[in-house]
């Protein structure tokens, strides 16, 4: 998380709503060497106390879960480079605007009989965003094929202890300068620049 507290003005509910909507993040677990990293879709519980996901059984993180492990789920949002020329102010430096939420807690493997329910809840959540397309659901698969695939993955839950968010949107600049950057940032490079500009203006 960026150390400047001005970028930490979002409350827990806003950070959780952002993470819930994104529903995809980078899961990190420490080891004696480099951290283990997995890019995972997840479902955040209604009260924001847990995130459910699944991992491939051969994933090194899965093999660590004989006991619960400390873990962090980093959820990234829009980001973009900011040129100093866009502020209309003297003596500025380049920076990067972005939104990110970190969910930290303990990661544990769940009983295998929870897997199908998790997969059905995940697909229902994601498919609802594609309406009016008829939603995909697991009973469209042949039972043998579904069972074969399910043997390869395990259900996992992150019990969330802390929620931290960085919303670095030029709040430290005068409003005219922030608006000027929002007007220009979509001409630059990064990810989801239109969304980033909208967040900066609001």
C-alpha positions in Angstrom: 0.0 0.0 0.0 1.2 3.5 -0.8 2.3 5.2 2.5 0.6 8.5 1.9 -2.7 8.5 4.0 -4.4 10.8 1.6 -4.8 7.8 -0.8 -6.4 5.7 1.9 -9.7 7.6 2.2 -11.9 4.8 1.1 -13.8 3.0 3.9 -14.0 -0.7 4.4 -17.3 -1.0 2.6 -16.0 0.8 -0.5 -12.9 -1.3 -0.6 -14.9 -4.5 -0.2 -17.4 -3.4 -2.9 -14.5 -2.8 -5.3 -13.0 -6.2 -4.6 -16.3 -8.0 -4.8 -17.0 -6.4 -8.2 -13.5 -7.1 -9.6 -13.7 -10.7 -8.4 -10.2 -11.5 -9.6 -6.9 -11.0 -7.9 -3.3 -12.1 -7.1 -3.0 -14.5 -4.2 0.3 -14.4 -2.4 1.6 -16.9 0.2 5.1 -16.5 1.8 7.8 -19.2 1.7 11.4 -19.3 2.8 12.3 -18.3 -0.8 10.2 -16.1 -3.1 6.5 -15.8 -2.4 4.1 -18.1 -4.2 1.7 -16.3 -6.5 -1.5 -17.4 -8.2 -3.9 -15.3 -10.3 -7.4 -16.3 -9.1 -11.1 -15.5 -9.5 -12.9 -15.4 -6.2 -16.2 -14.8 -4.5 -16.4 -12.4 -1.6 -18.9 -13.2 1.1 -21.7 -10.7 1.7 -20.2 -9.5 5.0 -16.7 -9.3 3.6 -15.2 -11.7 6.1 -14.1 -14.4 3.6 -13.2 -15.0 0.0 -13.9 -18.4 -1.6 -11.8 -19.6 -4.6 -10.4 -22.8 -6.0 -6.9 -23.9 -6.9 -5.5 -26.5 -9.2 -4.5 -29.4 -6.9 -0.9 -29.3 -8.3 -0.5 -25.6 -7.5 2.3 -25.2 -4.9 0.0 -23.1 -2.8 -2.5 -26.0 -2.6 0.3 -28.3 -1.4 1.0 -25.9 1.5 -2.5 -26.0 2.9 -2.2 -29.0 5.1 -2.4 -26.3 7.7 -3.9 -22.8 7.3 -1.4 -20.2 5.9 -1.1 -16.4 6.1 -2.0 -15.0 2.7 -2.8 -11.8 0.9 -5.2 -11.3 -2.1 -4.3 -8.2 -4.1 -7.1 -6.9 -6.2 -6.0 -4.4 -8.9 -8.2 -1.9 -10.7 -7.6 0.7 -13.4 -4.1 2.2 -13.6 -2.3 4.7 -15.8 0.9 6.7 -16.3 0.6 10.4 -15.4 2.8 12.9 -17.4 3.9 16.0 -15.4 3.0 18.1 -18.4 -0.7 17.4 -17.9 -1.1 19.2 -14.5 -0.5 22.7 -15.8 1.7 23.2 -12.8 5.4 23.9 -12.4 7.9 21.4 -10.9 5.9 18.2 -11.1 7.2 14.7 -11.6 5.9 11.6 -13.4 3.8 9.2 -11.4 1.3 6.4 -11.8 -2.4 6.5 -10.7 -4.1 3.3 -9.7 -6.6 1.6 -7.5 -5.8 -1.5 -5.5 -7.3 -3.4 -2.5 -5.5 -5.9 -0.4 -7.4 -8.6 1.6 -5.2 -10.3 4.2 -5.9 -13.2 6.4 -5.6 -17.0 6.7 -5.9 -19.4 3.7 -7.2 -22.9 4.2 -8.3 -25.8 2.1 -12.0 -26.6 2.4 -13.7 -30.0 2.3 -13.9 -31.4 -1.2 -17.6 -31.8 -1.0 -17.9 -28.0 -1.0 -16.3 -27.8 -4.4 -19.4 -28.2 -6.7 -21.4 -25.7 -4.7 -18.5 -23.2 -4.9 -18.2 -23.7 -8.7 -21.9 -23.2 -9.2 -21.9 -20.0 -7.1 -18.9 -18.7 -9.0 -20.3 -19.4 -12.4 -23.7 -17.9 -11.4 -22.1 -14.7 -10.2 -20.0 -14.3 -13.3 -22.6 -15.4 -15.8 -25.2 -12.9 -14.4 -23.0 -10.1 -15.9 -23.5 -11.6 -19.3 -27.3 -11.3 -19.4 -29.3 -11.6 -21.5 -27.1 -14.5 -22.6 -28.6 -17.7 -21.1 -26.3 -18.5 -18.1 -23.9 -21.4 -18.3 -24.3 -23.9 -15.4 -22.5 -27.1 -14.5 -25.4 -29.4 -15.3 -24.7 -28.6 -18.9 -21.7 -30.9 -18.6 -21.7 -34.7 -18.8 -21.4 -35.9 -15.1 -18.3 -37.9 -15.9 -16.5 -35.0 -17.5 -17.4 -32.7 -14.6 -16.2 -35.2 -12.1 -12.9 -35.7 -13.9 -12.3 -31.9 -13.9 -13.3 -31.5 -10.3 -10.7 -34.1 -9.2 -8.0 -31.7 -10.4 -9.0 -28.7 -8.2 -9.6 -28.0 -4.5 -11.9 -25.4 -2.8 -10.1 -22.8 -0.7 -11.1 -20.0 1.6 -9.3 -16.9 2.7 -10.7 -15.8 6.1 -10.2 -12.0 5.9 -8.6 -10.2 8.9 -7.6 -6.8 7.3 -8.8 -4.8 4.3 -6.6 -2.1 2.9 -7.2 0.1 -0.1 -5.1 2.5 -2.1 -7.1 4.9 -4.4 -4.2 7.0 -5.9 -6.2 9.5 -8.0 -4.2 12.8 -7.6 -6.1 13.8 -4.5 -2.9 15.6 -3.4 -3.3 18.0 -6.3 -5.6 21.0 -6.7 -8.9 20.1 -8.4 -8.1 21.9 -11.7 -4.8 20.0 -12.0 -6.5 16.7 -11.2 -9.3 17.4 -13.7 -6.7 18.3 -16.3 -4.9 15.0 -15.8 -8.2 13.1 -16.0 -8.9 14.8 -19.4 -5.5 13.7 -20.7 -4.9 10.3 -19.1 -7.0 8.4 -21.6 -4.6 9.5 -24.3 -1.7 7.7 -22.5 -1.1 4.1 -21.5 -2.2 1.8 -18.7 -5.3 -0.3 -18.1 -9.0 0.8 -18.2 -8.1 4.4 -18.6 -11.7 5.6 -19.1 -12.6 4.1 -15.7 -9.5 5.7 -14.1 -10.4 9.1 -15.5 -14.0 8.7 -14.2 -12.7 7.9 -10.7 -10.4 10.8 -10.8 -13.2 13.2 -11.6 -15.4 11.9 -8.9 
